[in-house]
């Protein structure tokens, strides 16, 4: 039987780094603003484009649609957003920020910038940009390769 240790692979390092960054950002959001990871991501997505459908919003924050429903419910109860019927399709809702959530966008951005400053410590702008370019290429290759790999 063949064995493969993936613990030192680039893919595993990217995964672990992503999880570490997510944990740090979520802890800061929770401590400073009492927001869960999903909540601040919803607010930022709607800040870029208010009035998304639930499906569009789920795609923007990379969660399943059914996972998003209780998050929206909780945020609506907290008056951080509101659902409005879609004028083009009354079966769907559009999600909008409220004044309350708009008032904390700047705090969310400040936390993200502080987290970035901490995690990029010791890296040059060139190293950061080079990393970004490499990761985009890997992501593009993975996306374009999906369903094309055959078994060996």
Buried (B, 14 or more C-beta within 10 A) or exposed (E): EEEEEEEEEEEEEEEEEEEEEEEEBBEBBBEBBEBBBBBBBBBBBBBEEEEBBBEBBBBBBEBEEEEBEEBBEBBBEBEBBBBEEBEEEEEBBBBBBBEEBBEBBEBBEEBBEEBEEEBEEEEEEEEEEEEEEEBEEEEEEEEEEEEEEEEE
